[in-house]
Amino acid sequence: MNPIAQDLNQIIEKGNPHLMEMLSEMGRNLFFPKGILSQSAEAREKAHKLNATIGIATERGGTMHFPSVMDSICSIRAKESLTYASSFGIPSLRKVWQDSLFKKNPSLEGKTISLPVVTCGITHAISMVADIWLDPDDVVILPDKMWGNYNMILNVKKGAKISQYRLFSENHGFNLKAFEEKIRIEAKKYDKVMVLLNFPNNPTGYSVTVEEGNRIIEILAGIADTGKNIIVVTDDAYFGLFYEDRVLKESLFANLCNRHPRILAVKLDGATKENFVWGLRVGFITYGCKIEGDSMAVYDALERKTAGSIRGSISNASHLGQTIVLRSMQSENYIKEKEEKFRVLKNRAGRIKEILSDSRYKDAWDVYPFNSGYFMCIRLKSVDAETLRLHLLEKYGVGLISIGERDMRIAFSCLEETDILELFNIILQGVKDLKGMNV
């Protein structure tokens, strides 16, 4: 094992030995390399005459560039857009995002968390978490309604076992009973379990209520009390898009990050969905756990392992994307802009609920609970979802996502409010078409 990795492991072991039990074999071996990177950093500070360390090209005291490139980003200097960013991310962006976490999650007050590490979107963040914290054949607990890419990242690529529970109970809320049963079953078989919580949920658009959130935390703490290590990953991609009063408007991370020494909370979020900059690919990984002694030393060690994993995969996230997000968040109009877009999406969700309250749809489908995010789902009663999807696409030019035999996902995030009634009327007509064909 590399001596740097050994040093990081000793720091983590001293602060919380259970974290060392949770790390994957790769995670234990990860470190942020010195070598070229550290020598370049030293040169930036002290090489006042000539600096021949960085793998970029310069001329006339500035970053070399094509004018045709800079014409498209003329308000941002080449140094802030075309050069390499740190594998940790731009320091000022990391701090601004951390500050925003405390503002958006009041329950974090008085608690210590890591500085967020920047990833190339949340998909990349999930992959990094899998590398650092999962070994092949480890278990990840997920609901039956989940984003399909979890399977590709966690099961196909990493070799972890995905164990699922039913998301909704019969009373149309979060299925706490199934959730607890599933964790207890897996905790009997494994000393370490990973629980991935995605609220607002993709594909259903459901977020837990305050009461459900409190019970989830109690369940996890109870399992940890039995001597099992739990890594709780909160995929908060659509954070903040909460449309109903009863919804928990904080991340579960906020009350898990120092709840129990055997619980590691990992928050995945980003500007991609929250700030509507999907293609800029700016995500974050933030750690929270109960630590004895110098918590910042432990967090620094975890950040270095995370940055080492990023360095060993994509090197770093886009400097340009990070700079654009940073400038936006520092803008005096930032809060107003977020509120404007939130209202647009909330109004669309409200319009869907209004339309689907009409009894003429009840024989065609049931509506899964939704109260947040970009999506909602219906469960078809009499026709196959994929057959209907293709029929709507071919005959009416309408595109939806089929999930399994009966579920259809509708992204109201990309529907104008004035188009929603027409959409559901077309879906209803499509169901009638297929029933008439006896398909």
DRENPA-90059 format. One record per residue (C-alpha): residue number from 1; residue in one letter; chain; x, y, z. Coordinates in steps of 0.001 Angstrom, whole numbers, plus 500000, padded with zeros to 6 digits. Example, Ala and Ser with C-alpha at 12.3 -4.5 7.8 and 13.67 -1.06 7.14 Angstrom:
BEGIN
<1 "a" "A" <512300 495500 507800>>
<2 "s" "A" <513670 498940 507140>>
***
This chain:
BEGIN
<1 "m" "A" <500000 500000 500000>>
<2 "n" "A" <501215 503476 499168>>
<3 "p" "A" <502546 505322 502247>>
<4 "i" "A" <500231 508256 501564>>
<5 "a" "A" <497229 505909 501645>>
<6 "q" "A" <498528 504420 504895>>
<7 "d" "A" <498745 507873 506460>>
<8 "l" "A" <495198 508738 505394>>
<9 "n" "A" <493936 505433 506767>>
<10 "q" "A" <495562 506102 510143>>
<11 "i" "A" <493824 509488 510354>>
<12 "i" "A" <490465 507909 509503>>
<13 "e" "A" <491021 505010 511921>>
<14 "k" "A" <491764 507428 514760>>
<15 "g" "A" <488661 509535 514097>>
<16 "n" "A" <486222 506667 513541>>
<17 "p" "A" <487440 503058 513141>>
<18 "h" "A" <484075 502020 511676>>
<19 "l" "A" <484851 504109 508581>>
<20 "m" "A" <487827 501877 507882>>
<21 "e" "A" <485499 498878 508062>>
<22 "m" "A" <483231 500530 505494>>
<23 "l" "A" <485876 501447 502929>>
<24 "s" "A" <486224 499108 499962>>
<25 "e" "A" <489574 497522 499185>>
<26 "m" "A" <490052 500199 496543>>
<27 "g" "A" <488962 502869 499015>>
<28 "r" "A" <491575 501785 501527>>
<29 "n" "A" <494245 501970 498853>>
<30 "l" "A" <493170 505320 497414>>
<31 "f" "A" <495148 508512 498014>>
<32 "f" "A" <495697 511824 496323>>
<33 "p" "A" <499105 511585 494627>>
<34 "k" "A" <501909 514019 495206>>
<35 "g" "A" <504357 513829 492312>>
<36 "i" "A" <503553 516144 489397>>
<37 "l" "A" <500463 517666 490987>>
<38 "s" "A" <502092 518686 494256>>
<39 "q" "A" <505240 519871 492506>>
<40 "s" "A" <503131 522003 490167>>
<41 "a" "A" <501285 523469 493152>>
<42 "e" "A" <504578 524357 494812>>
<43 "a" "A" <505794 525904 491586>>
<44 "r" "A" <502697 528103 491313>>
<45 "e" "A" <503612 529555 494705>>
<46 "k" "A" <507376 529939 494369>>
<47 "a" "A" <508445 529762 490694>>
<48 "h" "A" <508320 533546 490188>>
<49 "k" "A" <510816 533520 487307>>
<50 "l" "A" <509920 530551 485107>>
<51 "n" "A" <507402 527736 485628>>
<52 "a" "A" <507807 524698 483382>>
<53 "t" "A" <505663 522242 485365>>
<54 "i" "A" <502068 522466 484122>>
<55 "g" "A" <500760 520379 481245>>
<56 "i" "A" <499075 523306 479504>>
<57 "a" "A" <500379 525734 476865>>
<58 "t" "A" <500889 529452 477512>>
<59 "e" "A" <502006 532454 475504>>
<60 "r" "A" <502623 536110 476270>>
<61 "g" "A" <501953 535517 479956>>
<62 "g" "A" <498489 534011 479450>>
<63 "t" "A" <496752 530756 478621>>
<64 "m" "A" <497162 529761 474965>>
<65 "h" "A" <493814 529598 473169>>
<66 "f" "A" <491962 529859 469880>>
<67 "p" "A" <490109 533157 469465>>
<68 "s" "A" <487281 531145 467899>>
<69 "v" "A" <486867 529311 471221>>
<70 "m" "A" <487040 532390 473413>>
<71 "d" "A" <484532 534198 471203>>
<72 "s" "A" <481873 531858 472622>>
<73 "i" "A" <482862 532480 476250>>
<74 "c" "A" <484174 536005 475972>>
<75 "s" "A" <483066 537007 479487>>
<76 "i" "A" <485270 534357 481130>>
<77 "r" "A" <489051 534501 480953>>
<78 "a" "A" <490901 531564 479431>>
<79 "k" "A" <492617 531014 482778>>
<80 "e" "A" <489201 530413 484376>>
<81 "s" "A" <487796 528243 481627>>
<82 "l" "A" <490384 526395 479544>>
<83 "t" "A" <492917 525371 482178>>
<84 "y" "A" <492740 522270 484358>>
<85 "a" "A" <490744 522525 487553>>
<86 "s" "A" <491895 520732 490684>>
<87 "s" "A" <490695 517156 491108>>
<88 "f" "A" <488983 518427 494262>>
<89 "g" "A" <487197 521180 492306>>
<90 "i" "A" <487547 524953 492311>>
<91 "p" "A" <488087 525926 495990>>
<92 "s" "A" <485730 528927 495858>>
<93 "l" "A" <482950 526820 494304>>
<94 "r" "A" <483364 524116 496943>>
<95 "k" "A" <483013 526703 499708>>
<96 "v" "A" <480018 528429 498089>>
<97 "w" "A" <478261 525077 497656>>
<98 "q" "A" <479001 524079 501250>>
<99 "d" "A" <477585 527390 502469>>
<100 "s" "A" <474455 526731 500414>>
<101 "l" "A" <474036 523320 502075>>
<102 "f" "A" <473816 524981 505492>>
<103 "k" "A" <471283 527512 504190>>
<104 "k" "A" <469111 524856 502536>>
<105 "n" "A" <469359 522436 505483>>
<106 "p" "A" <468880 524274 508797>>
<107 "s" "A" <469360 521020 510733>>
<108 "l" "A" <473051 521156 509786>>
<109 "e" "A" <473577 524101 512127>>
<110 "g" "A" <476352 523351 514606>>
<111 "k" "A" <477452 520219 512755>>
<112 "t" "A" <480664 519605 510842>>
<113 "i" "A" <480681 518140 507346>>
<114 "s" "A" <483326 517778 504688>>
<115 "l" "A" <484006 520343 502033>>
<116 "p" "A" <482163 519112 498916>>
<117 "v" "A" <484352 517508 496243>>
<118 "v" "A" <483356 518391 492681>>
<119 "t" "A" <482402 515587 490293>>
<120 "c" "A" <481417 515471 486639>>
<121 "g" "A" <477709 515378 487444>>
<122 "i" "A" <475934 513146 489947>>
<123 "t" "A" <476271 510052 487760>>
<124 "h" "A" <480032 510360 488150>>
<125 "a" "A" <479568 510964 491884>>
<126 "i" "A" <477665 507672 492242>>
<127 "s" "A" <480438 505864 490392>>
<128 "m" "A" <483081 507381 492692>>
<129 "v" "A" <481103 506388 495786>>
<130 "a" "A" <480862 502843 494424>>
<131 "d" "A" <484630 502672 493931>>
<132 "i" "A" <485461 504046 497359>>
<133 "w" "A" <482871 502276 499492>>
<134 "l" "A" <481732 499111 497684>>
<135 "d" "A" <483419 495815 496963>>
<136 "p" "A" <481957 493263 494547>>
<137 "d" "A" <479119 491334 496218>>
<138 "d" "A" <478425 494080 498778>>
<139 "v" "A" <474740 494952 499052>>
<140 "v" "A" <472956 498184 498109>>
<141 "i" "A" <469359 498678 499230>>
<142 "l" "A" <467101 500525 496791>>
<143 "p" "A" <463351 500843 496149>>
<144 "d" "A" <461606 499039 493307>>
<145 "k" "A" <460966 502416 491654>>
<146 "m" "A" <464489 503567 490894>>
<147 "w" "A" <466616 505286 488269>>
<148 "g" "A" <467771 502599 485851>>
<149 "n" "A" <471387 503787 485759>>
<150 "y" "A" <471879 502685 489380>>
<151 "n" "A" <471858 499124 488094>>
<152 "m" "A" <474504 499865 485453>>
<153 "i" "A" <476830 501650 487887>>
<154 "l" "A" <476393 499565 491019>>
<155 "n" "A" <475577 496098 489745>>
<156 "v" "A" <476877 495727 486192>>
<157 "k" "A" <480084 497725 486602>>
<158 "k" "A" <480846 497336 490316>>
<159 "g" "A" <479374 493888 490920>>
<160 "a" "A" <477375 494899 493996>>
<161 "k" "A" <474070 493210 494767>>
<162 "i" "A" <470969 495421 494508>>
<163 "s" "A" <468281 494444 497001>>
<164 "q" "A" <464901 496142 496524>>
<165 "y" "A" <461846 496939 498620>>
<166 "r" "A" <458458 498237 497506>>
<167 "l" "A" <458552 502062 497514>>
<168 "f" "A" <454885 502726 498222>>
<169 "s" "A" <452628 501298 500898>>
<170 "e" "A" <448932 500601 500425>>
<171 "n" "A" <448069 504000 501904>>
<172 "h" "A" <450139 505655 499141>>
<173 "g" "A" <452999 506809 501335>>
<174 "f" "A" <456615 505684 501725>>
<175 "n" "A" <456645 502011 502634>>
<176 "l" "A" <458389 502192 505999>>
<177 "k" "A" <457517 498599 506861>>
<178 "a" "A" <459044 497175 503679>>
<179 "f" "A" <462056 499486 504054>>
<180 "e" "A" <462771 498328 507601>>
<181 "e" "A" <462199 494653 506789>>
<182 "k" "A" <464586 494803 503846>>
<183 "i" "A" <467365 496439 505864>>
<184 "r" "A" <466972 493967 508711>>
<185 "i" "A" <467123 491023 506313>>
<186 "e" "A" <470287 492284 504629>>
<187 "a" "A" <471929 493362 507909>>
<188 "k" "A" <471686 489773 509110>>
<189 "k" "A" <473737 488668 506110>>
<190 "y" "A" <476204 491557 505834>>
<191 "d" "A" <478280 493521 508330>>
<192 "k" "A" <478036 496559 506040>>
<193 "v" "A" <475031 497698 504027>>
<194 "m" "A" <474654 500655 501713>>
<195 "v" "A" <471251 502355 501612>>
<196 "l" "A" <470620 504690 498689>>
<197 "l" "A" <467850 507236 499235>>
<198 "n" "A" <466685 509298 496252>>
<199 "f" "A" <464234 512096 497066>>
<200 "p" "A" <462662 513586 495043>>
<201 "n" "A" <462485 510132 493527>>
<202 "n" "A" <463224 509385 489907>>
<203 "p" "A" <460947 508125 488327>>
<204 "t" "A" <457931 508813 490577>>
<205 "g" "A" <458529 512371 491781>>
<206 "y" "A" <457861 511383 495403>>
<207 "s" "A" <459566 512874 498458>>
<208 "v" "A" <459014 511651 502000>>
<209 "t" "A" <457009 513608 504539>>
<210 "v" "A" <458585 514991 507713>>
<211 "e" "A" <457146 512081 509700>>
<212 "e" "A" <458411 509490 507207>>
<213 "g" "A" <461856 511101 507177>>
<214 "n" "A" <462108 510977 510966>>
<215 "r" "A" <461118 507318 510973>>
<216 "i" "A" <463693 506456 508285>>
<217 "i" "A" <466403 507988 510470>>
<218 "e" "A" <465184 506038 513517>>
<219 "i" "A" <465212 502780 511554>>
<220 "l" "A" <468756 503333 510314>>
<221 "a" "A" <470011 504292 513775>>
<222 "g" "A" <468343 501207 515208>>
<223 "i" "A" <470151 498927 512766>>
<224 "a" "A" <473441 500682 513552>>
<225 "d" "A" <472805 500007 517260>>
<226 "t" "A" <472956 496272 516486>>
<227 "g" "A" <476606 496632 515449>>
<228 "k" "A" <476129 496927 511696>>
<229 "n" "A" <477836 499589 509585>>
<230 "i" "A" <475531 501593 507344>>
<231 "i" "A" <476540 503841 504463>>
<232 "v" "A" <473571 506081 503670>>
<233 "v" "A" <473860 507752 500278>>
<234 "t" "A" <471351 510524 499622>>
<235 "d" "A" <470997 511196 495911>>
<236 "d" "A" <469560 514702 496130>>
<237 "a" "A" <469674 515454 492407>>
<238 "y" "A" <466322 517280 492393>>
<239 "f" "A" <466722 518881 495806>>
<240 "g" "A" <464605 521933 496547>>
<241 "l" "A" <461814 521132 494087>>
<242 "f" "A" <459280 520337 496823>>
<243 "y" "A" <455688 521305 496013>>
<244 "e" "A" <453609 520345 499079>>
<245 "d" "A" <453680 521512 502702>>
<246 "r" "A" <454027 518080 504314>>
<247 "v" "A" <457123 517204 502311>>
<248 "l" "A" <460457 517109 504140>>
<249 "k" "A" <462265 520105 502697>>
<250 "e" "A" <465706 519115 503948>>
<251 "s" "A" <468001 516327 502880>>
<252 "l" "A" <467996 513290 505156>>
<253 "f" "A" <471764 513813 505150>>
<254 "a" "A" <471291 516745 507556>>
<255 "n" "A" <470065 514551 510413>>
<256 "l" "A" <472134 511486 509568>>
<257 "c" "A" <475570 513081 509327>>
<258 "n" "A" <476324 512871 513071>>
<259 "r" "A" <473602 510527 514279>>
<260 "h" "A" <475637 507380 514996>>
<261 "p" "A" <479313 506341 514796>>
<262 "r" "A" <478362 503408 512560>>
<263 "i" "A" <476483 505593 510068>>
<264 "l" "A" <478334 507346 507273>>
<265 "a" "A" <476161 509847 505423>>
<266 "v" "A" <477174 510710 501865>>
<267 "k" "A" <475346 513543 500102>>
<268 "l" "A" <475292 513577 496310>>
<269 "d" "A" <473876 516684 494693>>
<270 "g" "A" <474725 519232 492083>>
<271 "a" "A" <473951 522201 489952>>
<272 "t" "A" <472856 519914 487115>>
<273 "k" "A" <469190 519654 488129>>
<274 "e" "A" <468948 522218 490936>>
<275 "n" "A" <470292 525048 488789>>
<276 "f" "A" <469102 523723 485423>>
<277 "v" "A" <472598 523347 483903>>
<278 "w" "A" <472475 519666 482988>>
<279 "g" "A" <475206 519721 480340>>
<280 "l" "A" <477722 521596 482491>>
<281 "r" "A" <478155 518386 484543>>
<282 "v" "A" <478824 519893 487971>>
<283 "g" "A" <478046 517595 490889>>
<284 "f" "A" <479306 517212 494466>>
<285 "i" "A" <480153 514552 497063>>
<286 "t" "A" <479900 515613 500720>>
<287 "y" "A" <480596 513441 503778>>
<288 "g" "A" <479086 513568 507260>>
<289 "c" "A" <479772 511223 510163>>
<290 "k" "A" <480370 511045 513900>>
<291 "i" "A" <484058 511580 514563>>
<292 "e" "A" <486170 511631 517714>>
<293 "g" "A" <488741 514382 517938>>
<294 "d" "A" <489750 516407 514885>>
<295 "s" "A" <486854 515905 512477>>
<296 "m" "A" <488377 518132 509805>>
<297 "a" "A" <491464 515909 509593>>
<298 "v" "A" <489233 512892 508928>>
<299 "y" "A" <487173 514792 506367>>
<300 "d" "A" <490353 515980 504693>>
<301 "a" "A" <491494 512346 504420>>
<302 "l" "A" <488149 511333 502880>>
<303 "e" "A" <488294 514267 500470>>
<304 "r" "A" <491807 513243 499419>>
<305 "k" "A" <490733 509670 498756>>
<306 "t" "A" <487780 510965 496756>>
<307 "a" "A" <489958 513361 494763>>
<308 "g" "A" <492391 510507 494181>>
<309 "s" "A" <489599 508402 492720>>
<310 "i" "A" <488601 511317 490471>>
<311 "r" "A" <492233 511854 489485>>
<312 "g" "A" <492439 508189 488521>>
<313 "s" "A" <489297 508309 486365>>
<314 "i" "A" <488585 511643 484643>>
<315 "s" "A" <491345 513752 486267>>
<316 "n" "A" <488998 516658 487012>>
<317 "a" "A" <485615 518140 486184>>
<318 "s" "A" <485291 520926 483621>>
<319 "h" "A" <486851 524192 484780>>
<320 "l" "A" <484520 526132 482495>>
<321 "g" "A" <481402 524443 483880>>
<322 "q" "A" <482494 525093 487458>>
<323 "t" "A" <483259 528745 486761>>
<324 "i" "A" <479869 529327 485146>>
<325 "v" "A" <478076 527742 488126>>
<326 "l" "A" <480176 529725 490594>>
<327 "r" "A" <479466 533032 488863>>
<328 "s" "A" <475760 532247 488730>>
<329 "m" "A" <475613 531430 492453>>
<330 "q" "A" <477443 534666 493255>>
<331 "s" "A" <475044 536708 491142>>
<332 "e" "A" <472662 539069 492929>>
<333 "n" "A" <469820 537588 490862>>
<334 "y" "A" <470549 533955 491764>>
<335 "i" "A" <467874 533474 494450>>
<336 "k" "A" <465241 535266 492381>>
<337 "e" "A" <466045 533121 489335>>
<338 "k" "A" <465714 529894 491347>>
<339 "e" "A" <462381 530985 492788>>
<340 "e" "A" <461027 531840 489324>>
<341 "k" "A" <461861 528422 487889>>
<342 "f" "A" <460568 526675 491007>>
<343 "r" "A" <457177 528342 490603>>
<344 "v" "A" <456982 527239 486963>>
<345 "l" "A" <457542 523588 487881>>
<346 "k" "A" <455266 523743 490923>>
<347 "n" "A" <452444 525127 488787>>
<348 "r" "A" <452878 522290 486288>>
<349 "a" "A" <452703 519695 489070>>
<350 "g" "A" <449586 521379 490447>>
<351 "r" "A" <447970 521392 487009>>
<352 "i" "A" <448592 517654 486625>>
<353 "k" "A" <446926 516925 489968>>
<354 "e" "A" <443974 519067 488958>>
<355 "i" "A" <443565 517319 485613>>
<356 "l" "A" <444008 513787 486945>>
<357 "s" "A" <441366 514316 489601>>
<358 "d" "A" <438842 513929 486761>>
<359 "s" "A" <437127 510537 487097>>
<360 "r" "A" <437255 509848 483355>>
<361 "y" "A" <440864 508685 483712>>
<362 "k" "A" <440272 506275 486578>>
<363 "d" "A" <439532 503209 484434>>
<364 "a" "A" <442709 503691 482407>>
<365 "w" "A" <445340 504145 485124>>
<366 "d" "A" <446216 504816 488740>>
<367 "v" "A" <448494 507708 489679>>
<368 "y" "A" <451513 507049 491869>>
<369 "p" "A" <451985 509632 494634>>
<370 "f" "A" <454091 512602 493537>>
<371 "n" "A" <454887 515881 495258>>
<372 "s" "A" <458261 517064 493971>>
<373 "g" "A" <460954 516915 491310>>
<374 "y" "A" <460685 516591 487527>>
<375 "f" "A" <458542 513466 487094>>
<376 "m" "A" <455343 511624 487862>>
<377 "c" "A" <454236 508070 487057>>
<378 "i" "A" <451004 506326 486194>>
<379 "r" "A" <450222 502622 486464>>
<380 "l" "A" <448230 501348 483515>>
<381 "k" "A" <445327 499045 484338>>
<382 "s" "A" <444648 497232 481081>>
<383 "v" "A" <447421 497721 478503>>
<384 "d" "A" <451152 497051 478295>>
<385 "a" "A" <453327 500107 478921>>
<386 "e" "A" <455821 499515 476112>>
<387 "t" "A" <453058 498749 473629>>
<388 "l" "A" <451322 501994 474584>>
<389 "r" "A" <454580 503954 474414>>
<390 "l" "A" <455234 502829 470846>>
<391 "h" "A" <451624 503420 469828>>
<392 "l" "A" <451643 506981 471192>>
<393 "l" "A" <454951 507674 469485>>
<394 "e" "A" <453945 506308 466086>>
<395 "k" "A" <450331 507513 465877>>
<396 "y" "A" <450342 510745 467901>>
<397 "g" "A" <453980 511845 467995>>
<398 "v" "A" <454004 511737 471808>>
<399 "g" "A" <457041 510478 473712>>
<400 "l" "A" <456902 508902 477174>>
<401 "i" "A" <459076 506442 479104>>
<402 "s" "A" <457776 502934 479811>>
<403 "i" "A" <459014 501166 482943>>
<404 "g" "A" <458261 497489 483321>>
<405 "e" "A" <454914 496079 482217>>
<406 "r" "A" <452551 498754 483510>>
<407 "d" "A" <454352 501953 484523>>
<408 "m" "A" <454768 505103 482431>>
<409 "r" "A" <456980 508009 483446>>
<410 "i" "A" <455971 511516 482441>>
<411 "a" "A" <458543 514318 482672>>
<412 "f" "A" <456422 517389 483305>>
<413 "s" "A" <459676 519329 483604>>
<414 "c" "A" <459678 519539 479797>>
<415 "l" "A" <455949 520199 479311>>
<416 "e" "A" <454390 523626 479075>>
<417 "e" "A" <451491 523972 481485>>
<418 "t" "A" <449147 524600 478557>>
<419 "d" "A" <450098 521237 476993>>
<420 "i" "A" <449366 519029 480003>>
<421 "l" "A" <445641 518473 479405>>
<422 "e" "A" <446241 517556 475770>>
<423 "l" "A" <448948 515086 476779>>
<424 "f" "A" <446745 513126 479165>>
<425 "n" "A" <443853 513149 476729>>
<426 "i" "A" <446142 511649 474083>>
<427 "i" "A" <447368 508997 476543>>
<428 "l" "A" <443760 508141 477361>>
<429 "q" "A" <442914 507900 473691>>
<430 "g" "A" <445923 505660 473153>>
<431 "v" "A" <444698 503304 475866>>
<432 "k" "A" <441263 503192 474234>>
<433 "d" "A" <442880 502499 470834>>
<434 "l" "A" <444777 499510 472191>>
<435 "k" "A" <441780 498121 474053>>
<436 "g" "A" <439756 498408 470852>>
<437 "m" "A" <442473 496430 469058>>
<438 "n" "A" <442458 493867 471917>>
<439 "v" "A" <446214 494387 472314>>
***
